[in-house]
Amino acid sequence: MSVLIVAVDGPAAAGKGTLAKALADVLGLPHLDTGLLYRAVARRMILEGLDPQRDDGEALARRLDQADLARADLRVPEIDRGASGVATQPGVRAALLQRQRDFARASGGVIDGRDIGTVVFPDASVKLFVTASPRTRALRRFRQLHGDAPLSDAGLTALTDDIAARDRQDETRPVSPLKRAEDAVVIETDALDSAAVLARALEIVRASQ
Ligand code: C5P
């Protein structure tokens, strides 16, 4: 019997990480957030004085270890941009590909990212594409970063611009761009809370079995 692999793709801050983690808990599968791999490469490059947008990150991508991935400081704006930069490099993507495939080989998993249903696991059992408008995504990112702090127009505009820039870089890069796999089911999360997104995803997973 083949293992269950659920691919969860979508743009930044659409809720795919939250969904993938909850789905993995309910289904009893391991979860891999592949964005962390690109973030960890960007962090190491910045620490070594390299520019993630321009310098070659392949050697560092091959040397990533568990400690790099467990860092608590991977979700800051500088690393958001750096990760999107290193993710355009074919050598970095190739270095991380086998690692992602090995993760789910034995017992399956819920894997989230940008190219999971298109490149990493084109034969995944279920493919979900989770998305929301840029404004909804910026609001969610603001709450993640600042909790209940009052919402400032300037702060929200800056985050919306950052998210739009990352979307552009992710969607237009020549290697493994962010795009919906033809056989992925889209979940629009603008009007859904995380429990409703999970319920919808479970319906889709169960219908596929
Ligand atoms: O998902 P997250 O926002 O943590 O991803 C950080 C960056 O890593 C994304 O903007 C994207 O450029 C890159 N990424 C990717 N392919 C993946 C996961 C993330 O290119 N599978």
Residues whose N, C-alpha, C, O or C-beta is under 5 A from the ligand:
A	BS01	C5P	A12 T34 G35 L36 Y38 D80 A83 S84 A87 D112 G113 R114 D115 R166 D170
